[in-house]
Amino acid sequence: MLLTNSGLPTGVSVDVEQERTYPMGDMAAGILGRFTAENAEGIEQWFNSDLQGIDGRLFIERSATGRYNLTDPEADNIHAVDGRDIMLTIDARFQCIIMEELETAMDQYNSDWAAAVLLDPTSGEVLAAGSVPVRAENGSLASNHCFQGYHEPGSTFKIVTYAACIEEGLIEEGDLFNCSDGYIDVAGDSISDAHAMGILSRDEILINSSNVGTVMLSRLLSDTTLCDYCSLFGFGLKTMIEYPDESRGILPFPGSLGWSGVSSAQIAIGQEVTVTPIQLALSYGVIANGGTLYYPRLLEAYRSGDEWIREESIVRSHPLSPETAEAVRRTLRAVIEEGTGASAAVDGVAIGGKTGTAERLSGSSDYLSAFVGLVPAENPSFVLVVIIDGPDYEYRWGSASAAPVFAEMTSRILAVEPELALGSGREEENLMAGVFE
């Protein structure tokens, strides 16, 4: 209340504020974050300047009887400006499925954390992204492992070495590699397989996830070429997704601090390198869409006046030709049908994918279980990454925890949206690749 010098009231000051609400609660909190006068997190932080608008001020005269209110046209009025509405790429149905299955996995495997990213490989749109636990002990938003922090990718990273050798014309489908010893010497150290696998073809190296065979493939590439392909796939770089405090992961290069005689071999099998789930999803998106790496998007559209303006997808690089991408997709399908990824299979749809078991170089846990899948295998509608960090020892393998969780998530997603099992319906791959050259 405002007073005159005589103490008589001259008016009342009223502040009108808006409160942001979150109907999905913690199911979407890891993406949306939250906004208060003291703090902002997640998407709310990233887009706050667009969402919040501009405060206004109106001077209103009220009649003695209270029946009439008039705006004082001569006062210093300032009209409020509404914030801009935005629409996210997140599908609420898929987000709930992802979060429910991650919470179940955390309990089942007694893991430290779990994360999953669902991506449209033809556009880079993120359809769902879940990370549990959602909250820290003090109630603030916990680290979103989809975009923040980093982890060793393990054998999911082997597609880079495999695809690079095919793209460079260094290996043919019928080439054979003698992995009979079950180990390979690297600069005085030894890298081994879980067991001796005998003589493997080019594709069987990936199908059986042979460390020895993958190191043999890496030796066909120079150290610089291998690391260049890692960069072309988006590793070691921020994806530039619309989310605060994104991690770039770690990708060493020849001559950098810590590079050694074993670095190239270790990188080839997914060690001495760290990634985020969104980076993994985008790299497998390259395989899924015919060779193109997109920048990811959480923003679908924004409102301008009475219409919605859709954000356009942006190409970052072309790591592979459509022919190489197709060859890798065929092999990833064989991983499920013949190799280590059988536990990721889903009735009624062909799946392509890769398991990964990483021995943790950082963090509190010893192992990390990973799986990345393409659905369907030949013409993928989506890529799904599942990471289970620090599961009980018997569940450390990618095939033992991450792959079964992938299968359950995929079954539920396809039950909600059966059309996704039919494929992306994208244009001819060669034509698509040519458009962006």
C-alpha positions, 0 to 999 in steps of 0.5 A, spaced: 500 500 500 502 506 498 501 512 503 501 520 502 505 524 507 498 525 511 498 517 512 492 516 507 492 511 502 493 513 495 493 506 492 495 498 492 501 495 489 500 488 486 505 483 483 502 478 479 507 472 477 506 466 473 508 459 476 511 454 471 508 447 472 511 440 470 505 435 469 510 429 468 514 430 474 520 426 475 519 423 468 521 429 464 525 433 470 531 430 467 530 434 460 526 440 462 529 441 469 525 446 473 525 454 474 525 458 480 527 465 482 533 462 485 535 457 480 534 454 473 536 447 470 535 443 464 531 446 458 528 451 463 535 454 463 537 453 456 531 457 453 529 461 459 530 468 456 525 465 450 520 462 455 520 468 461 518 474 457 518 481 459 515 484 466 510 489 465 506 495 469 499 498 469 497 503 473 489 502 475 484 507 478 479 504 482 472 507 483 470 509 490 464 503 490 469 498 487 464 497 481 469 500 476 476 500 474 480 504 469 487 504 466 490 511 467 492 512 460 497 518 462 501 513 467 508 510 466 504 504 463 509 498 461 505 492 457 508 485 459 510 481 453 509 474 453 515 469 453 515 464 446 512 458 446 517 452 444 515 445 442 520 439 444 522 433 440 521 429 446 515 424 445 511 423 452 509 416 451 516 414 449 519 418 455 515 414 460 517 408 457 524 409 458 524 412 465 520 406 467 524 401 464 531 404 467 528 405 474 526 397 474 533 396 471 537 400 477 533 395 482 534 389 478 541 390 477 543 394 483 547 399 478 550 406 480 546 409 474 542 408 468 541 412 462 538 411 455 537 415 449 532 414 443 534 418 437 531 419 430 537 417 425 534 421 419 533 428 423 537 427 429 531 429 433 531 426 440 525 422 442 526 420 449 532 421 454 532 418 461 537 418 466 536 415 473 537 417 479 533 423 477 535 427 483 541 428 488 540 427 495 539 435 496 533 434 491 536 438 486 537 435 479 542 430 478 547 429 473 543 427 466 548 422 464 545 422 457 549 429 456 553 430 462 559 426 464 562 421 460 563 413 460 568 408 456 564 405 451 567 398 450 565 394 444 560 399 442 565 403 439 568 397 435 564 400 429 568 406 428 574 401 426 570 396 422 567 402 418 573 406 417 577 400 414 571 398 409 570 405 407 578 406 406 577 400 402 582 396 406 578 390 407 573 385 403 568 381 405 571 375 404 578 377 408 580 372 414 584 374 420 587 369 425 585 370 432 586 363 434 591 365 440 586 369 443 591 374 445 595 379 441 601 383 443 601 391 443 607 395 445 609 390 450 602 389 453 597 384 451 590 385 449 585 378 449 579 375 447 574 372 452 576 366 449 580 364 443 575 364 437 580 361 431 580 364 424 575 370 423 572 373 417 572 381 417 564 381 419 565 375 424 570 380 428 564 384 429 559 379 430 563 375 435 566 382 438 573 380 438 578 384 441 584 381 437 581 381 431 579 389 432 586 390 434 588 387 427 583 391 423 586 398 427 593 396 424 591 397 417 589 404 419 594 409 421 593 412 428 591 419 425 586 416 420 583 412 426 582 418 430 580 422 424 574 417 423 572 418 431 572 425 430 568 424 424 563 420 428 562 426 433 567 423 438 571 428 442 566 434 440 560 437 444 554 435 440 551 442 441 545 439 443 540 444 447 542 442 454 547 446 459 554 443 461 554 438 456 560 433 456 565 432 450 568 426 452 575 424 451 578 422 445 586 422 445 590 424 438 597 422 436 602 426 440 597 428 445 599 428 453 598 420 455 598 417 448 602 411 448 604 405 443 597 401 446 593 407 445 591 406 438 589 399 439 585 401 446 581 406 442 579 401 437 576 397 442 573 402 446 578 404 452 582 410 453 576 414 450 570 416 453 563 418 450 556 420 452 550 416 450 548 422 445 554 421 442 553 414 441 546 414 439 548 419 433 554 415 431 550 409 430 545 414 427 550 415 421 550 407 420 542 407 420 541 413 415 546 411 410 552 415 412 550 422 415 552 425 422 547 430 424 547 435 430 542 433 435 535 437 437 531 437 443 527 443 440 522 441 435 519 448 433 517 455 436 511 459 436 511 465 432 504 469 432 499 464 430 504 459 427 509 454 429 516 455 426 519 448 425 527 447 426 531 444 421 536 439 422 543 440 420 548 436 417 555 436 421 559 431 417 559 425 412 563 419 415 561 414 411 558 412 404 551 409 403 554 402 401 559 402 407 553 404 412 549 398 409 555 393 410 555 395 417 548 395 418 548 387 415 553 386 420 549 389 426 543 385 424 548 378 424 550 380 431 543 379 434 542 373 430 548 370 430 553 373 435 553 377 442 547 380 442 541 375 442 538 377 448 536 384 445 532 380 440 525 382 439 519 378 436 516 380 430 522 385 428 529 385 425 534 388 430 541 390 429 546 392 434 552 392 438 553 390 445 559 393 450 562 391 456 567 397 459 572 396 464 571 403 468 577 407 468 573 413 472 567 413 477 566 408 483 564 402 479 568 397 476 564 395 469 559 398 465 554 394 460 552 398 454 547 396 448 546 400 442 540 398 437 537 399 430 530 398 429 528 395 424 535 393 422 535 394 415 531 401 414 532 404 422 526 408 424 530 409 431 536 408 434 536 406 442 542 407 446 542 403 453 547 404 459 547 400 465 553 403 470 556 399 475 551 393 475 552 387 480 558 383 477 554 377 474 550 382 470 557 386 467 556 384 460 552 388 455 548 382 453 546 380 461 543 387 462 543 393 457 541 388 451 535 385 455 533 392 457 533 395 450 529 389 448 524 391 453 524 398 451 523 396 444 517 392 445 513 397 449 515 402 444 513 398 438 506 396 442 505 404 442 507 405 435 507 399 431 509 403 424 516 404 427 517 397 425 516 398 418 522 403 417 524 410 416 521 411 409 527 415 408 529 417 400 534 413 396 540 413 400 545 415 395 540 421 393 540 423 400 547 423 401 548 427 395 543 433 397 548 435 402 554 434 399 
